[in-house]
């Protein structure tokens, strides 16, 4: 969104081990902490955020695990060693650290002939955030391929969880405040050409209706329960209520999609927050539907 202030402290671990050490020390010292991945669905307030911002920006590895291992393989990139790996189709899995970008993950899967995640093509951000919020769209979600995830507990310490232990839902990885370290992802073998064709089709469709070249934080609201909204999406509700192209300062509702707020250049976080609340109030007053924010809002008070 290109708005917001500064972090009081910024920590940039480069490996899962460094991340876990930082997490432990932060909790031992009782410091407030926020987790920053790619920042794709966050709007940060103006001013200084107290406490620690812990970013996964340097934790970008994605690799194939050993076929026989029962461990997540989050610490070692076995593809760099001398051990021969089985044919990709025999074990269609990837290990991705939290800071691996979603576009990089999709490219790796496509090149290996791994299908199952094409539906998130065009979604920015990192694996950690994608797992935590179950990123996705009309063609699929992140948790469609998650087999196992390594997480840090809110009070410190680490553990691994299977999909069944998390029970993810729409835009919610159901991690209970835990931080993602990395994930084991299981795909379906499929010809690379078919995967590329599907990704191209989905991307063309998204680019035709979303302001992908402008500064935004993605969809502002979660789509409401269809039974409450008459089957209308959040963007359709905003549009039907006259919210499209409303503005606060340089923050404006996109003319392409009612569920996107874009920064025309000089918007402040206050402009964006106020416009988000304007739209929420507008839809509630005219339809009775209370839209829930999908964008995360970082404010000094928490």
Order of alpha helices (4+ residues) and beta strands (2+ residues): beta-alpha-beta-beta-beta-beta-beta-alpha-beta-alpha-beta-beta-beta-beta-alpha-beta-beta-alpha-beta-alpha-alpha-beta-beta-beta-alpha-beta
